[in-house]
């Protein structure tokens, strides 16, 4: 399977350690060609240089007026919460009780889980998201439903069954032993099957007993290549609750660290209120953060200090956090990320935004050797963006002076209407209706 795409390409060529470094690694080709074979990038360069590499009868997908970027990477999202986006009036803990838990109970039904998983995958593609780190529910059926639907698109997803044995409705609780056994079975079934990867997924420290966290630790030791995905320091009431439940630990992060759940493929969603020693632990263990601005604003959780993450050299990806988050669109998520920075007296440039949504997200997920830009040998996941699908965006883009200006306007005003086409593993899997 060979795919040839021509158009304007933009990417960040390598991971960086400060936002000031990003601009020198931006690669913009006004008229470029990308060739993929067997799902991977086999050639990338200018149209002029491509001539020697093109078959005489080559079929070329040409996007002369669009912008092509690496596929967006969502480092924290809940697929079972798709149907409850925009649930009114609560902060984190009451929001879980009022809306989330009742919704998640439905996913014991495999048919129901399949229906929502299919919708969820389509929404990701419609928004240009090609890889995501996903929460399922406590039910193994929910994990099977998600991976089966992703497999049909050859999509690289990371997901796992929630581990939760207390402080939740009885029908949503497992036990330390059943959570271990079910997670183990799912790891054996799905991890590294095609492009699927598994994440050990304790919901958050308050809903797991010490015995269950020990089982999560055991899984991580038995399967060192799997991921760890959970929540951390999202809300001040949550932090106080953790301190009351685990008084023997000196911080929220210390609970996870004690059970050896930090590390290279550990991703902690939110981290809005970390203490200095927790930042240091995140850096020392090479753990990653999922920054979820629409969710943090919607639930009133607080403002994530992105500049602190750069200072402390902690990896950060971008998360939509559906359904506390309010949009599947990484464009909308970056719009809110910019405002979160503004409220703290900081700026978020267009190129830094692109980095977090692509290569930075790949680095946070320990996938930057496979995803995040157009380097030869990487998996061919990319998105074709229409910069002016609305009259207002058309007017705004007509005033832009540079690709950076055009990109910033896109990130401020864009949404799913800007996604012209999405390619997964070199194949077009979504195209906007004319």
PyMOL commands that set and color helices and strands:
alter all, ss='L'
color gray80, all
select helices_A, chain A and resi 19-25+47-53+79-84+92-108+110-126+140-152+170-172+176-190+205-207+210-222+236-245+252-258+276-285+293-298+306-311+330-343+350-357+359-364+391-397+403-413+416-418
alter helices_A, ss='H'
color red, helices_A
select strands_A, chain A and resi 2-12+26-37+40-46+60-70+72-78+129-135+156-160+162-163+197-202+227-232+266-270+288-291+315-318+382-385+419-424+427-431
alter strands_A, ss='S'
color yellow, strands_A
deselect
rebuild
show_as cartoon
